[in-house]
Amino acid sequence: EVFRAPGPPQPQAPPSPTTSRGRPDPKMSCLPCIRTEAHDADRAAEILWENQRGRSEGLPEKFWGVWWMSGNPAPELLTSIEANPFNAAKRTTTITVGAPLNWSNNDNCAGRTQLCGVRAGRCVCTQIRIAANEDYTYADIPLTVCGCIPINCFFCQRWAMREIDRDNWERIGYPLCSGKSEPEYLYTLKKVIDGAGNKLPAFEEMMKKVRGETDKDGPKKTLRQLIVVPWGGRKEGAAKSGQAPAQEEMKG
């Protein structure tokens, strides 16, 4: 029997990076001309709060935080109204469609398709304007291009939202050219993280939904969500926990 001296130790593959929750670190989504991050829905909500909180001077506190679009059939899950221009005199907030860090989309074909579409809408300055009444319990939501041209007619609806309670708003639509005067229910905006960063009961309700534990017959949402980030990336140290996700620039 021939004795063989042991060779040099073989290099070991480095362990896969994980977040503080022990999940695989998120990767970039492969989308043309868009810089995105893919995160589980809970982390996506935290990132929206961390990067947008307190950036809309004068915005009423009831609009602070992160909102879940519960029951929305579109391939999107989260939104933040903060960090968008607020006009106190007119009681309006203007959201630029497709802007970084104010929305999340499903990490699937439908979500990527919509995300590419809304990002293209930035070329014609597509905006959502939330125009509230005097006591901020109701708001019309016109959709415009070029800053002033309404395009809700393409959806055959005039959009609005009305307050249910402090943390829940009903999204409604008034049918155009149908002769109906009563609005149609669209979905419910539920606050999942408040302005102070507290996770509300709707947070866990949302997570059970995206994990498929409840309401399996409703609109399907993916656990992983896509968030558009600036080309320079998010602020370092903005995240409350976990490692910063790897990023790549995708150009088409």
ABEGO torsion letter per residue (X at the ends): XBBBBBBBBBBBBBBBBBBAAGBBBBBBBBBBGBBBBBBBAAAAAAAAAAAABGABBGBBAAABEBBBBBGBABBBABBBABGBBBBAAAGBBBBBBGBBGABBBBBBAAAAAAAAAAAAAAAAGBBBBBBBBAAGABBBBBBBBGGABBAAAAAGBBBBBBBABAABBBBBBBBBGAGBABBBBABBBBBABBAAGBBBAAAAAAAAAAAGABGAABBBBBABBBBBBBAAEBBBGABABEBBBBBBBBBX
